Amino acid sequence: METIDNSVAQTKATQNKISPAMAQDLLMAGNARYVNNSALNRNVQQQVKDTQKTQAPFAAVLCCIDSRAAAEVIFDQSIGDIFTARVAGNFVNTDILGSLEYATEVVESKLIMVVGHTGCGAVKSACIGIPDMGNISPMLDKITPAVREVEKDMTNDPEDAAFTNKVSAVNVRMTIENMIKDSDIIAARAANPTVLRVVGAIYNVTTGEVTPTHIFNPKTGKVDETA
């Protein structure tokens, strides 16, 4: 197994050595460092110089805009390591799909991770239902399908963390499903597990831990829960 130095900026040569599984391992190892308050010692200005002409991030992370869940921070990554797309409720639309297609098809990142989180304000608002508030309401409509699915088994209580956190997890799964359905480029790359892995996870705002929750299964075309 290749050894990757995650304390320096990635290059095309190092990116080529990283498999989709390794990319996930690098993120999870970074989260472990974050939880243990043992971030890597990096020369950030050197990384700026090293990436001034090109970049080769090994992963792309789609996460919420929540100030507590910044991907580079919770995964202890730095300049040139990961692409990050952020939107309240971590769903996909045309712009975000285009961004993720660029990350994977053009720059050849090996992993897409969709990260929801506990205590999500966007999810709670979608559970409440906000009928008319500018662009916020149509944005929350993207999360409503996850709310409706969880309502089949649980009473909708926006103050119940068990309910809202379940919606967050279902929303992660549905986001991956929509990503595969709506992007032929991502679907084609994810069909080969040696090219691209698409996974979901939940960030716990209380502990700082990221827990993998879902993975796209190219054999079945379904999104499976991780054990």
ZAKE-344705 format. One record per residue (C-alpha): residue number from 1; residue in one letter; y, z, x. Coordinates in steps of 0.25 Angstrom, whole numbers, plus 5000, padded with zeros to 4 digits. Each point is the difference from the previous one (the first is absolute). Layout:
<mimars>
    n  res     y     z     x
  NUM    A     Y     Z     X
...
</mimars>
This chain:
<mimars>
    n  res     y     z     x
    1    M  5000  5000  5000
    2    E  5014  4996  5005
    3    T  5010  5011  5004
    4    I  5013  4998  4994
    5    D  5013  5007  5006
    6    N  5007  5004  4988
    7    S  5012  5006  5008
    8    V  5005  4986  5004
    9    A  5004  4988  4991
   10    Q  4989  4991  4996
   11    T  4999  4986  5006
   12    K  4993  4987  4995
   13    A  4989  5004  5010
   14    T  4998  5014  4995
   15    Q  5001  4996  4986
   16    N  4989  4990  5002
   17    K  4991  5011  5005
   18    I  5002  5008  4987
   19    S  4990  4998  4989
   20    P  5003  5003  4986
   21    A  4992  5013  5001
   22    M  5007  5004  5013
   23    A  5014  4998  4993
   24    Q  4996  5010  4989
   25    D  4995  5009  5011
   26    L  5013  4999  5007
   27    L  5008  5004  4988
   28    M  4991  5012  4997
   29    A  5000  5005  5014
   30    G  5015  4999  4999
   31    N  5000  5008  4987
   32    A  4992  5011  5007
   33    R  5010  5001  5011
   34    Y  5011  5001  4989
   35    V  4993  5011  4993
   36    N  4997  5007  5013
   37    N  5015  4998  5005
   38    S  4995  4993  5012
   39    A  5007  4987  5000
   40    L  4998  4990  5011
   41    N  5011  5001  5011
   42    R  5006  4986  5000
   43    N  5011  4993  5007
   44    V  5007  4994  4988
   45    Q  5011  4992  5008
   46    Q  4989  4994  5008
   47    Q  4993  4996  4987
   48    V  5013  4994  4995
   49    K  5000  4991  5013
   50    D  4986  4997  4999
   51    T  5001  4994  4986
   52    Q  5013  4993  5001
   53    K  4994  4986  5000
   54    T  4987  5002  4992
   55    Q  4992  5010  4992
   56    A  4985  5002  4997
   57    P  4998  5012  4990
   58    F  4986  5003  4998
   59    A  5002  5005  4985
   60    A  5009  4999  4988
   61    V  5002  5012  4991
   62    L  5005  4999  4986
   63    C  5006  5013  4996
   64    C  5010  5007  4991
   65    I  5014  5002  5003
   66    D  4999  5015  4999
   67    S  5007  5006  5012
   68    R  4988  5009  5003
   69    A  4990  4988  5001
   70    A  5006  4991  5011
   71    A  4988  4993  5006
   72    E  5005  5000  5015
   73    V  5001  5015  4999
   74    I  4988  5004  4993
   75    F  4991  4991  5008
   76    D  5007  5003  5013
   77    Q  5003  4985  5003
   78    S  5012  4994  5007
   79    I  5008  4987  5003
   80    G  4990  4988  4999
   81    D  4988  5007  4994
   82    I  5001  4998  4985
   83    F  5007  4992  4990
   84    T  5005  5009  4988
   85    A  5003  4995  4986
   86    R  5006  5011  4991
   87    V  5003  5000  4985
   88    A  5000  5012  4990
   89    G  4986  5001  4995
   90    N  4994  4991  5011
   91    F  4996  4988  4991
   92    V  5000  4986  5004
   93    N  5009  4989  4995
   94    T  5004  4986  5005
   95    D  5009  5005  5011
   96    I  4990  5010  5005
   97    L  4988  4991  5000
   98    G  5008  4990  5008
   99    S  5003  5010  5010
  100    L  4986  5005  5001
  101    E  4995  4985  5001
  102    Y  5010  4998  5012
  103    A  4994  5013  5006
  104    T  4986  4995  4999
  105    E  5000  4985  5000
  106    V  5011  4997  5010
  107    V  5000  5013  5009
  108    E  4985  5003  4998
  109    S  5001  5014  4997
  110    K  4986  5005  4998
  111    L  5002  5011  4989
  112    I  5007  5002  4987
  113    M  5001  5014  4995
  114    V  5006  5004  4987
  115    V  5005  5014  5000
  116    G  5003  5008  4987
  117    H  5003  5015  5001
  118    T  5000  5013  4992
  119    G  5012  5004  4992
  120    C  5005  4986  4999
  121    G  5013  4999  4992
  122    A  4998  4986  4996
  123    V  4986  5003  4995
  124    K  5005  5012  4992
  125    S  5011  4992  4994
  126    A  4990  4989  4996
  127    C  4992  5011  4993
  128    I  5013  5005  4993
  129    G  5004  4986  4996
  130    I  5015  4996  5002
  131    P  5004  4990  4990
  132    D  5013  4995  5005
  133    M  5006  5003  5014
  134    G  5004  4988  5007
  135    N  4990  4994  5009
  136    I  4992  5013  5001
  137    S  4993  4998  4987
  138    P  4994  4986  5003
  139    M  4996  5005  5014
  140    L  4993  5012  4993
  141    D  4992  4990  4991
  142    K  4993  4995  5013
  143    I  4993  5014  5000
  144    T  4998  5002  4985
  145    P  4986  4993  5000
  146    A  4995  5011  5009
  147    V  5006  5010  4990
  148    R  4993  4994  4989
  149    E  4986  5000  5007
  150    V  5001  5015  5004
  151    E  5004  5003  4985
  152    K  4986  4995  4996
  153    D  4994  5013  5006
  154    M  5012  5010  5001
  155    T  5012  5004  4992
  156    N  5013  4994  5005
  157    D  5007  5012  5006
  158    P  5011  4997  5010
  159    E  5001  5014  5004
  160    D  4985  5001  5003
  161    A  4998  4996  5015
  162    A  4985  4997  4997
  163    F  5004  4989  4990
  164    T  5012  4994  5009
  165    N  4992  5000  5012
  166    K  4988  4993  4993
  167    V  5010  4990  4996
  168    S  5005  4998  5014
  169    A  4986  4998  5005
  170    V  4997  4990  4989
  171    N  5013  4993  5003
  172    V  4995  4998  5014
  173    R  4987  4993  4995
  174    M  5008  4991  4991
  175    T  5010  4996  5010
  176    I  4988  4996  5009
  177    E  4994  4992  4989
  178    N  5013  4993  4996
  179    M  5002  4997  5015
  180    I  4987  4993  5001
  181    K  5002  4993  4986
  182    D  5014  4995  5003
  183    S  4999  4996  5014
  184    D  4991  4989  5004
  185    I  5004  5002  5015
  186    I  4996  5015  5000
  187    A  4987  4998  4992
  188    A  4996  4989  5009
  189    R  5002  5009  5013
  190    A  4994  5012  4993
  191    A  4987  4992  4997
  192    N  4997  5002  5015
  193    P  4999  5014  5003
  194    T  5002  4997  5015
  195    V  5013  4993  4997
  196    L  5007  5010  4990
  197    R  4997  5013  4993
  198    V  5007  5005  4988
  199    V  5000  5014  4997
  200    G  5007  5011  4991
  201    A  5003  5014  5003
  202    I  5008  5012  4995
  203    Y  5010  5008  5008
  204    N  5000  5015  4997
  205    V  5015  5005  5001
  206    T  4995  5014  5001
  207    T  4991  4999  5012
  208    G  5005  4987  5006
  209    E  4985  4994  5000
  210    V  4997  4986  4996
  211    T  4987  4999  4993
  212    P  4993  4986  4998
  213    T  4997  4997  4986
  214    H  4996  4986  4998
  215    I  4996  4987  5007
  216    F  4999  4986  4996
  217    N  4985  4995  5001
  218    P  4999  4985  5003
  219    K  4986  4999  4996
  220    T  5003  5004  4986
  221    G  5015  4997  4999
  222    K  5002  5014  4994
  223    V  5008  5012  5005
  224    D  4990  5011  5003
  225    E  5003  5015  5001
  226    T  4998  5005  5014
  227    A  4990  5011  5001
</mimars>
